[in-house]
């Protein structure tokens, strides 16, 4: 059985030739394991649930960059607004407005990713391409001064079909490139593509991911 140090070193070697950061998905993992990963240099951690994220942030070192990677409800934004580093899962204008409101209360600008629906699965969240364009071109969006859209997030279909996964990741990268050329707003600075997890991160790296979200392969499945 490999150690956490060996697992992290493995992934660091995997991404060293790419413009990519490793987000350690620490959901359900005890603070002791997260601290162990922190002690060997990991700083980006991803959590799915707000309550668990808040609890861990109160206990662990303050220079951790916490990423909210799960579905986010508007009524829970206020709990993470004081400290969250990046929200991966913006899937509505209403949610973005609430993030902006809570960021303003905390005198912050919160970085966000728009979650794009690229999978062929009903269980995934996200906007389609046209909905995302509509959001970014909304006049009200341009007035949101306490958020910054720094990129896109997408989850591929849970399948063994490598070609399908690659096609889905390519579509996200293509849309990212299109927006980067066309959207020129003060609250948009596109630089991150969050795609790829334990099962498909290698394909994601090849297709231009800048953030891979890995959990079980780092911490184990328990």
Secondary structure, DSSP 8 states (H G I E B T S, - for coil): ---HHHHHHHHHHHHTTSS-EEEEE-TT--HHHHHHHHHTT--EEEES-HHHHHHHHHHS-TT-EEEE-S---GGGHHHHTTT-SEEEEE--HHHHHHHHHHHHHTT--EEEEEEB--SS-TT---B-HHHHHHHHH-TTGGG--SEEEEEEE----SSS-HHHHHHHHHHHHHHHHHHHHH---TTEEEEEEE---TTTHHHHHHTT-SEEEE-HHHH---
